[in-house]
Every structure is written in C-alpha cells, then in structure tokens.
Amino acid sequence: MTDVNFVYSRIGMALVSAQRVEFISSKLLEYLVEFDNDFYGLTTSEFLESASKSKGKKTLGEIFRILKLNPKLIIEDELNSYLKKRNLLAHNFWATYLNNKSTGEEAIKFCYDFGRHSTKLESFFKGFTYLLALKYVDNRDSLEDEIKQWSDDFDFFMISLQQKKLI
C-alpha cells in the first residue's frame, strides 16, 4: 500500500503544475491581444472578438478556447488532452482514483503524467511568448530578463509546431 501522504504530495505537485500553465497561458493571451496590431494576420478576428468580450479572470478552458482560434500557432489535440486531464484533476480525481481500494499507484501515475504534460505545455507557451517578444527588440540580448531565459522554450515551441505535437 502506498503512503497516503506521498499520494497527497503528488496531487499537490500536479495542482501547482496546473497553476503554472494557467499563469503562462493567461500571459500569452495578454501578449496576443496587446500586440495584435503589430502582428497583422497573426490572430484571427474571431480570436480578437472572443478575447475582448472575455474581460476579467479567464478560466483555463476559456483561454484554451480562445487560443484555438489561432490554429497555425497552437496544437489543438494537445490543448484538448491537457484540458481533459486538468478537469479530471480538478473535478473527478477523488472519485476516479481515491474512492476505491486501490493502492494509490494509479493516482501517482496520473499525477506524474499530468506534471510532465504541464511542463511541456508551459514550455510551449513560454516559447510562443518569446516569439511575440522578439518582434520588439533588435536582438535577443535586449529581451526582458525573464523572457531571455526562455530561448530553449522558443526552440521547443518551433519544433513542436513543426511536428504538430509536444515533443
């Protein structure tokens, strides 16, 4: 039998990884809306309309729905898969994994898988944000310090788009 405290620590890890994705995806959405005039053709009119109507705090589902309006710059299958896992974690985790006589191994396995998926999606969104930030500088050295650290994420973003999946 798996230690219940260890299972709960993995749930905590998964929740924090979900919050990281929500934070960076919200930032990405802000960049896309704020800089749309400079990126002619980058965003669709449906995207701008949805983003402008959706004031205040957005849920991850709403952010993903809006991002999917830019099909060349996202990987819809990955967003859908992630959102399904995130919703299971937020709404059905206990019923699915803990409301039975299981050892907790499946719960831990889910948490690790979700954490890995979160890390990849967070990197993808950081890379996307890096791409947007490059438009406003002469060279990479002029980027904000936080964004400078995301050059590997930019590479990940570009490769993932080419392969149409998070690698």
mmCIF file of the C-alpha atoms, coordinates in Angstrom:
data_MODEL
# 
_entry.id   MODEL 
# 
loop_
_atom_site.group_PDB 
_atom_site.id 
_atom_site.type_symbol 
_atom_site.label_atom_id 
_atom_site.label_alt_id 
_atom_site.label_comp_id 
_atom_site.label_asym_id 
_atom_site.label_entity_id 
_atom_site.label_seq_id 
_atom_site.pdbx_PDB_ins_code 
_atom_site.Cartn_x 
_atom_site.Cartn_y 
_atom_site.Cartn_z 
_atom_site.occupancy 
_atom_site.B_iso_or_equiv 
_atom_site.pdbx_formal_charge 
_atom_site.auth_seq_id 
_atom_site.auth_comp_id 
_atom_site.auth_asym_id 
_atom_site.auth_atom_id 
_atom_site.pdbx_PDB_model_num 
ATOM 1   C CA . MET A 1 1   ? 0.000   0.000  0.000   1.00 0.00 ? 1   MET A CA 1 
ATOM 2   C CA . THR A 1 2   ? 1.302   3.416  -0.964  1.00 0.00 ? 2   THR A CA 1 
ATOM 3   C CA . ASP A 1 3   ? 1.738   6.002  1.768   1.00 0.00 ? 3   ASP A CA 1 
ATOM 4   C CA . VAL A 1 4   ? -1.269  8.347  1.680   1.00 0.00 ? 4   VAL A CA 1 
ATOM 5   C CA . ASN A 1 5   ? 0.950   11.363 2.409   1.00 0.00 ? 5   ASN A CA 1 
ATOM 6   C CA . PHE A 1 6   ? 3.024   10.575 -0.669  1.00 0.00 ? 6   PHE A CA 1 
ATOM 7   C CA . VAL A 1 7   ? -0.127  10.369 -2.790  1.00 0.00 ? 7   VAL A CA 1 
ATOM 8   C CA . TYR A 1 8   ? -1.269  13.748 -1.478  1.00 0.00 ? 8   TYR A CA 1 
ATOM 9   C CA . SER A 1 9   ? 2.143   15.279 -2.154  1.00 0.00 ? 9   SER A CA 1 
ATOM 10  C CA . ARG A 1 10  ? 1.867   14.144 -5.800  1.00 0.00 ? 10  ARG A CA 1 
ATOM 11  C CA . ILE A 1 11  ? -1.597  15.692 -6.015  1.00 0.00 ? 11  ILE A CA 1 
ATOM 12  C CA . GLY A 1 12  ? -0.098  18.942 -4.718  1.00 0.00 ? 12  GLY A CA 1 
ATOM 13  C CA . MET A 1 13  ? 2.644   18.749 -7.337  1.00 0.00 ? 13  MET A CA 1 
ATOM 14  C CA . ALA A 1 14  ? 0.034   18.276 -10.062 1.00 0.00 ? 14  ALA A CA 1 
ATOM 15  C CA . LEU A 1 15  ? -2.033  21.221 -8.821  1.00 0.00 ? 15  LEU A CA 1 
ATOM 16  C CA . VAL A 1 16  ? 0.976   23.553 -8.821  1.00 0.00 ? 16  VAL A CA 1 
ATOM 17  C CA . SER A 1 17  ? 1.905   22.441 -12.338 1.00 0.00 ? 17  SER A CA 1 
ATOM 18  C CA . ALA A 1 18  ? -1.660  23.255 -13.458 1.00 0.00 ? 18  ALA A CA 1 
ATOM 19  C CA . GLN A 1 19  ? -1.354  26.724 -11.931 1.00 0.00 ? 19  GLN A CA 1 
ATOM 20  C CA . ARG A 1 20  ? 1.917   27.334 -13.799 1.00 0.00 ? 20  ARG A CA 1 
ATOM 21  C CA . VAL A 1 21  ? 0.227   26.501 -17.107 1.00 0.00 ? 21  VAL A CA 1 
ATOM 22  C CA . GLU A 1 22  ? -2.737  28.710 -16.286 1.00 0.00 ? 22  GLU A CA 1 
ATOM 23  C CA . PHE A 1 23  ? -0.413  31.598 -15.391 1.00 0.00 ? 23  PHE A CA 1 
ATOM 24  C CA . ILE A 1 24  ? 1.686   31.442 -18.562 1.00 0.00 ? 24  ILE A CA 1 
ATOM 25  C CA . SER A 1 25  ? -1.299  30.833 -20.859 1.00 0.00 ? 25  SER A CA 1 
ATOM 26  C CA . SER A 1 26  ? -3.001  33.902 -19.429 1.00 0.00 ? 26  SER A CA 1 
ATOM 27  C CA . LYS A 1 27  ? 0.187   35.929 -20.036 1.00 0.00 ? 27  LYS A CA 1 
ATOM 28  C CA . LEU A 1 28  ? 0.343   34.627 -23.594 1.00 0.00 ? 28  LEU A CA 1 
ATOM 29  C CA . LEU A 1 29  ? -3.241  35.670 -24.209 1.00 0.00 ? 29  LEU A CA 1 
ATOM 30  C CA . GLU A 1 30  ? -2.441  39.175 -22.934 1.00 0.00 ? 30  GLU A CA 1 
ATOM 31  C CA . TYR A 1 31  ? 0.532   39.423 -25.318 1.00 0.00 ? 31  TYR A CA 1 
ATOM 32  C CA . LEU A 1 32  ? -1.557  38.283 -28.274 1.00 0.00 ? 32  LEU A CA 1 
ATOM 33  C CA . VAL A 1 33  ? -4.318  40.794 -27.598 1.00 0.00 ? 33  VAL A CA 1 
ATOM 34  C CA . GLU A 1 34  ? -1.997  43.676 -26.710 1.00 0.00 ? 34  GLU A CA 1 
ATOM 35  C CA . PHE A 1 35  ? 0.263   43.319 -29.712 1.00 0.00 ? 35  PHE A CA 1 
ATOM 36  C CA . ASP A 1 36  ? -2.224  42.204 -32.358 1.00 0.00 ? 36  ASP A CA 1 
ATOM 37  C CA . ASN A 1 37  ? -1.940  45.431 -34.336 1.00 0.00 ? 37  ASN A CA 1 
ATOM 38  C CA . ASP A 1 38  ? 1.774   44.821 -34.793 1.00 0.00 ? 38  ASP A CA 1 
ATOM 39  C CA . PHE A 1 39  ? 1.264   41.196 -35.828 1.00 0.00 ? 39  PHE A CA 1 
ATOM 40  C CA . TYR A 1 40  ? -1.018  41.620 -38.789 1.00 0.00 ? 40  TYR A CA 1 
ATOM 41  C CA . GLY A 1 41  ? -2.568  38.292 -39.610 1.00 0.00 ? 41  GLY A CA 1 
ATOM 42  C CA . LEU A 1 42  ? -1.225  36.521 -36.527 1.00 0.00 ? 42  LEU A CA 1 
ATOM 43  C CA . THR A 1 43  ? -4.577  36.415 -34.822 1.00 0.00 ? 43  THR A CA 1 
ATOM 44  C CA . THR A 1 44  ? -7.997  35.812 -36.304 1.00 0.00 ? 44  THR A CA 1 
ATOM 45  C CA . SER A 1 45  ? -10.860 38.257 -35.987 1.00 0.00 ? 45  SER A CA 1 
ATOM 46  C CA . GLU A 1 46  ? -12.766 35.590 -34.018 1.00 0.00 ? 46  GLU A CA 1 
ATOM 47  C CA . PHE A 1 47  ? -9.833  35.438 -31.603 1.00 0.00 ? 47  PHE A CA 1 
ATOM 48  C CA . LEU A 1 48  ? -9.850  39.188 -31.007 1.00 0.00 ? 48  LEU A CA 1 
ATOM 49  C CA . GLU A 1 49  ? -13.612 39.303 -30.618 1.00 0.00 ? 49  GLU A CA 1 
ATOM 50  C CA . SER A 1 50  ? -13.618 36.437 -28.099 1.00 0.00 ? 50  SER A CA 1 
ATOM 51  C CA . ALA A 1 51  ? -10.649 37.794 -26.191 1.00 0.00 ? 51  ALA A CA 1 
ATOM 52  C CA . SER A 1 52  ? -12.108 41.292 -25.934 1.00 0.00 ? 52  SER A CA 1 
ATOM 53  C CA . LYS A 1 53  ? -15.534 40.015 -24.800 1.00 0.00 ? 53  LYS A CA 1 
ATOM 54  C CA . SER A 1 54  ? -13.937 37.889 -22.130 1.00 0.00 ? 54  SER A CA 1 
ATOM 55  C CA . LYS A 1 55  ? -12.982 40.508 -19.524 1.00 0.00 ? 55  LYS A CA 1 
ATOM 56  C CA . GLY A 1 56  ? -11.712 39.750 -16.058 1.00 0.00 ? 56  GLY A CA 1 
ATOM 57  C CA . LYS A 1 57  ? -10.316 36.456 -14.861 1.00 0.00 ? 57  LYS A CA 1 
ATOM 58  C CA . LYS A 1 58  ? -10.456 33.767 -17.504 1.00 0.00 ? 58  LYS A CA 1 
ATOM 59  C CA . THR A 1 59  ? -10.671 30.069 -16.829 1.00 0.00 ? 59  THR A CA 1 
ATOM 60  C CA . LEU A 1 60  ? -8.144  27.775 -18.439 1.00 0.00 ? 60  LEU A CA 1 
ATOM 61  C CA . GLY A 1 61  ? -10.928 26.345 -20.592 1.00 0.00 ? 61  GLY A CA 1 
ATOM 62  C CA . GLU A 1 62  ? -11.829 29.821 -21.862 1.00 0.00 ? 62  GLU A CA 1 
ATOM 63  C CA . ILE A 1 63  ? -8.180  30.674 -22.548 1.00 0.00 ? 63  ILE A CA 1 
ATOM 64  C CA . PHE A 1 64  ? -7.720  27.439 -24.498 1.00 0.00 ? 64  PHE A CA 1 
ATOM 65  C CA . ARG A 1 65  ? -10.958 28.024 -26.431 1.00 0.00 ? 65  ARG A CA 1 
ATOM 66  C CA . ILE A 1 66  ? -9.700  31.462 -27.468 1.00 0.00 ? 66  ILE A CA 1 
ATOM 67  C CA . LEU A 1 67  ? -6.216  30.184 -28.340 1.00 0.00 ? 67  LEU A CA 1 
ATOM 68  C CA . LYS A 1 68  ? -7.731  27.510 -30.598 1.00 0.00 ? 68  LYS A CA 1 
ATOM 69  C CA . LEU A 1 69  ? -8.964  30.340 -32.833 1.00 0.00 ? 69  LEU A CA 1 
ATOM 70  C CA . ASN A 1 70  ? -5.334  30.621 -33.999 1.00 0.00 ? 70  ASN A CA 1 
ATOM 71  C CA . PRO A 1 71  ? -4.895  27.119 -35.439 1.00 0.00 ? 71  PRO A CA 1 
ATOM 72  C CA . LYS A 1 72  ? -1.483  27.722 -37.018 1.00 0.00 ? 72  LYS A CA 1 
ATOM 73  C CA . LEU A 1 73  ? 0.055   28.642 -33.681 1.00 0.00 ? 73  LEU A CA 1 
ATOM 74  C CA . ILE A 1 74  ? -1.347  26.000 -31.366 1.00 0.00 ? 74  ILE A CA 1 
ATOM 75  C CA . ILE A 1 75  ? -1.655  22.244 -31.275 1.00 0.00 ? 75  ILE A CA 1 
ATOM 76  C CA . GLU A 1 76  ? -5.347  21.681 -30.637 1.00 0.00 ? 76  GLU A CA 1 
ATOM 77  C CA . ASP A 1 77  ? -5.081  17.973 -29.802 1.00 0.00 ? 77  ASP A CA 1 
ATOM 78  C CA . GLU A 1 78  ? -2.526  18.756 -27.095 1.00 0.00 ? 78  GLU A CA 1 
ATOM 79  C CA . LEU A 1 79  ? -4.710  21.505 -25.632 1.00 0.00 ? 79  LEU A CA 1 
ATOM 80  C CA . ASN A 1 80  ? -7.738  19.212 -25.588 1.00 0.00 ? 80  ASN A CA 1 
ATOM 81  C CA . SER A 1 81  ? -5.808  16.353 -23.992 1.00 0.00 ? 81  SER A CA 1 
ATOM 82  C CA . TYR A 1 82  ? -4.347  18.643 -21.342 1.00 0.00 ? 82  TYR A CA 1 
ATOM 83  C CA . LEU A 1 83  ? -7.676  20.265 -20.537 1.00 0.00 ? 83  LEU A CA 1 
ATOM 84  C CA . LYS A 1 84  ? -9.306  16.850 -20.125 1.00 0.00 ? 84  LYS A CA 1 
ATOM 85  C CA . LYS A 1 85  ? -6.584  15.802 -17.658 1.00 0.00 ? 85  LYS A CA 1 
ATOM 86  C CA . ARG A 1 86  ? -6.751  19.120 -15.831 1.00 0.00 ? 86  ARG A CA 1 
ATOM 87  C CA . ASN A 1 87  ? -10.522 18.852 -15.450 1.00 0.00 ? 87  ASN A CA 1 
ATOM 88  C CA . LEU A 1 88  ? -10.195 15.305 -14.136 1.00 0.00 ? 88  LEU A CA 1 
ATOM 89  C CA . LEU A 1 89  ? -7.663  16.562 -11.574 1.00 0.00 ? 89  LEU A CA 1 
ATOM 90  C CA . ALA A 1 90  ? -9.866  19.480 -10.531 1.00 0.00 ? 90  ALA A CA 1 
ATOM 91  C CA . HIS A 1 91  ? -13.258 17.793 -10.542 1.00 0.00 ? 91  HIS A CA 1 
ATOM 92  C CA . ASN A 1 92  ? -13.087 13.992 -10.595 1.00 0.00 ? 92  ASN A CA 1 
ATOM 93  C CA . PHE A 1 93  ? -9.719  12.937 -9.218  1.00 0.00 ? 93  PHE A CA 1 
ATOM 94  C CA . TRP A 1 94  ? -11.013 11.642 -5.900  1.00 0.00 ? 94  TRP A CA 1 
ATOM 95  C CA . ALA A 1 95  ? -13.868 9.693  -7.494  1.00 0.00 ? 95  ALA A CA 1 
ATOM 96  C CA . THR A 1 96  ? -11.622 8.271  -10.202 1.00 0.00 ? 96  THR A CA 1 
ATOM 97  C CA . TYR A 1 97  ? -8.525  7.355  -8.203  1.00 0.00 ? 97  TYR A CA 1 
ATOM 98  C CA . LEU A 1 98  ? -9.113  7.554  -4.461  1.00 0.00 ? 98  LEU A CA 1 
ATOM 99  C CA . ASN A 1 99  ? -12.687 6.422  -3.837  1.00 0.00 ? 99  ASN A CA 1 
ATOM 100 C CA . ASN A 1 100 ? -11.830 2.745  -4.030  1.00 0.00 ? 100 ASN A CA 1 
ATOM 101 C CA . LYS A 1 101 ? -9.469  0.235  -2.508  1.00 0.00 ? 101 LYS A CA 1 
ATOM 102 C CA . SER A 1 102 ? -6.658  0.955  -4.941  1.00 0.00 ? 102 SER A CA 1 
ATOM 103 C CA . THR A 1 103 ? -3.114  1.235  -3.718  1.00 0.00 ? 103 THR A CA 1 
ATOM 104 C CA . GLY A 1 104 ? -2.807  4.809  -4.925  1.00 0.00 ? 104 GLY A CA 1 
ATOM 105 C CA . GLU A 1 105 ? -0.338  3.811  -7.637  1.00 0.00 ? 105 GLU A CA 1 
ATOM 106 C CA . GLU A 1 106 ? -2.707  4.855  -10.436 1.00 0.00 ? 106 GLU A CA 1 
ATOM 107 C CA . ALA A 1 107 ? -3.225  8.225  -8.747  1.00 0.00 ? 107 ALA A CA 1 
ATOM 108 C CA . ILE A 1 108 ? 0.526   8.758  -8.538  1.00 0.00 ? 108 ILE A CA 1 
ATOM 109 C CA . LYS A 1 109 ? 0.973   7.669  -12.151 1.00 0.00 ? 109 LYS A CA 1 
ATOM 110 C CA . PHE A 1 110 ? -1.688  10.169 -13.265 1.00 0.00 ? 110 PHE A CA 1 
ATOM 111 C CA . CYS A 1 111 ? -0.048  12.973 -11.273 1.00 0.00 ? 111 CYS A CA 1 
ATOM 112 C CA . TYR A 1 112 ? 3.365   12.310 -12.813 1.00 0.00 ? 112 TYR A CA 1 
ATOM 113 C CA . ASP A 1 113 ? 1.872   12.151 -16.318 1.00 0.00 ? 113 ASP A CA 1 
ATOM 114 C CA . PHE A 1 114 ? -0.058  15.360 -15.729 1.00 0.00 ? 114 PHE A CA 1 
ATOM 115 C CA . GLY A 1 115 ? 3.062   17.064 -14.367 1.00 0.00 ? 115 GLY A CA 1 
ATOM 116 C CA . ARG A 1 116 ? 5.068   16.090 -17.465 1.00 0.00 ? 116 ARG A CA 1 
ATOM 117 C CA . HIS A 1 117 ? 2.304   17.298 -19.766 1.00 0.00 ? 117 HIS A CA 1 
ATOM 118 C CA . SER A 1 118 ? 2.099   20.564 -17.800 1.00 0.00 ? 118 SER A CA 1 
ATOM 119 C CA . THR A 1 119 ? 5.841   21.125 -18.123 1.00 0.00 ? 119 THR A CA 1 
ATOM 120 C CA . LYS A 1 120 ? 5.679   20.641 -21.889 1.00 0.00 ? 120 LYS A CA 1 
ATOM 121 C CA . LEU A 1 121 ? 2.674   22.920 -22.326 1.00 0.00 ? 121 LEU A CA 1 
ATOM 122 C CA . GLU A 1 122 ? 4.217   25.573 -20.092 1.00 0.00 ? 122 GLU A CA 1 
ATOM 123 C CA . SER A 1 123 ? 7.375   25.448 -22.215 1.00 0.00 ? 123 SER A CA 1 
ATOM 124 C CA . PHE A 1 124 ? 5.318   25.686 -25.418 1.00 0.00 ? 124 PHE A CA 1 
ATOM 125 C CA . PHE A 1 125 ? 3.506   28.795 -24.140 1.00 0.00 ? 125 PHE A CA 1 
ATOM 126 C CA . LYS A 1 126 ? 6.764   30.377 -22.943 1.00 0.00 ? 126 LYS A CA 1 
ATOM 127 C CA . GLY A 1 127 ? 8.231   29.771 -26.393 1.00 0.00 ? 127 GLY A CA 1 
ATOM 128 C CA . PHE A 1 128 ? 5.185   31.347 -28.014 1.00 0.00 ? 128 PHE A CA 1 
ATOM 129 C CA . THR A 1 129 ? 5.531   34.387 -25.726 1.00 0.00 ? 129 THR A CA 1 
ATOM 130 C CA . TYR A 1 130 ? 9.243   34.563 -26.601 1.00 0.00 ? 130 TYR A CA 1 
ATOM 131 C CA . LEU A 1 131 ? 8.301   34.679 -30.302 1.00 0.00 ? 131 LEU A CA 1 
ATOM 132 C CA . LEU A 1 132 ? 5.974   37.615 -29.668 1.00 0.00 ? 132 LEU A CA 1 
ATOM 133 C CA . ALA A 1 133 ? 8.604   39.446 -27.608 1.00 0.00 ? 133 ALA A CA 1 
ATOM 134 C CA . LEU A 1 134 ? 11.227  39.127 -30.377 1.00 0.00 ? 134 LEU A CA 1 
ATOM 135 C CA . LYS A 1 135 ? 9.174   41.473 -32.542 1.00 0.00 ? 135 LYS A CA 1 
ATOM 136 C CA . TYR A 1 136 ? 10.025  44.385 -30.253 1.00 0.00 ? 136 TYR A CA 1 
ATOM 137 C CA . VAL A 1 137 ? 13.792  44.073 -29.895 1.00 0.00 ? 137 VAL A CA 1 
ATOM 138 C CA . ASP A 1 138 ? 16.805  44.399 -32.194 1.00 0.00 ? 138 ASP A CA 1 
ATOM 139 C CA . ASN A 1 139 ? 18.385  41.240 -30.827 1.00 0.00 ? 139 ASN A CA 1 
ATOM 140 C CA . ARG A 1 140 ? 17.794  38.608 -28.183 1.00 0.00 ? 140 ARG A CA 1 
ATOM 141 C CA . ASP A 1 141 ? 20.060  40.385 -25.701 1.00 0.00 ? 141 ASP A CA 1 
ATOM 142 C CA . SER A 1 142 ? 17.511  43.206 -25.499 1.00 0.00 ? 142 SER A CA 1 
ATOM 143 C CA . LEU A 1 143 ? 14.697  40.981 -24.243 1.00 0.00 ? 143 LEU A CA 1 
ATOM 144 C CA . GLU A 1 144 ? 13.398  41.339 -20.698 1.00 0.00 ? 144 GLU A CA 1 
ATOM 145 C CA . ASP A 1 145 ? 15.457  39.243 -18.282 1.00 0.00 ? 145 ASP A CA 1 
ATOM 146 C CA . GLU A 1 146 ? 12.622  36.806 -17.584 1.00 0.00 ? 146 GLU A CA 1 
ATOM 147 C CA . ILE A 1 147 ? 11.929  36.246 -21.270 1.00 0.00 ? 147 ILE A CA 1 
ATOM 148 C CA . LYS A 1 148 ? 15.641  35.848 -22.110 1.00 0.00 ? 148 LYS A CA 1 
ATOM 149 C CA . GLN A 1 149 ? 15.593  32.668 -20.058 1.00 0.00 ? 149 GLN A CA 1 
ATOM 150 C CA . TRP A 1 150 ? 13.008  31.178 -22.428 1.00 0.00 ? 150 TRP A CA 1 
ATOM 151 C CA . SER A 1 151 ? 15.202  30.689 -25.516 1.00 0.00 ? 151 SER A CA 1 
ATOM 152 C CA . ASP A 1 152 ? 15.123  26.901 -25.085 1.00 0.00 ? 152 ASP A CA 1 
ATOM 153 C CA . ASP A 1 153 ? 11.346  27.160 -24.763 1.00 0.00 ? 153 ASP A CA 1 
ATOM 154 C CA . PHE A 1 154 ? 11.274  29.048 -28.069 1.00 0.00 ? 154 PHE A CA 1 
ATOM 155 C CA . ASP A 1 155 ? 13.163  26.189 -29.724 1.00 0.00 ? 155 ASP A CA 1 
ATOM 156 C CA . PHE A 1 156 ? 10.704  23.721 -28.156 1.00 0.00 ? 156 PHE A CA 1 
ATOM 157 C CA . PHE A 1 157 ? 7.779   25.804 -29.447 1.00 0.00 ? 157 PHE A CA 1 
ATOM 158 C CA . MET A 1 158 ? 9.115   25.860 -33.013 1.00 0.00 ? 158 MET A CA 1 
ATOM 159 C CA . ILE A 1 159 ? 9.899   22.130 -33.117 1.00 0.00 ? 159 ILE A CA 1 
ATOM 160 C CA . SER A 1 160 ? 6.538   21.246 -31.561 1.00 0.00 ? 160 SER A CA 1 
ATOM 161 C CA . LEU A 1 161 ? 4.682   23.334 -34.144 1.00 0.00 ? 161 LEU A CA 1 
ATOM 162 C CA . GLN A 1 162 ? 6.589   21.638 -36.957 1.00 0.00 ? 162 GLN A CA 1 
ATOM 163 C CA . GLN A 1 163 ? 5.805   18.186 -35.575 1.00 0.00 ? 163 GLN A CA 1 
ATOM 164 C CA . LYS A 1 164 ? 2.257   19.160 -34.532 1.00 0.00 ? 164 LYS A CA 1 
ATOM 165 C CA . LYS A 1 165 ? 2.770   17.642 -31.083 1.00 0.00 ? 165 LYS A CA 1 
ATOM 166 C CA . LEU A 1 166 ? 4.582   18.426 -27.857 1.00 0.00 ? 166 LEU A CA 1 
ATOM 167 C CA . ILE A 1 167 ? 7.854   16.555 -28.097 1.00 0.00 ? 167 ILE A CA 1 
# 
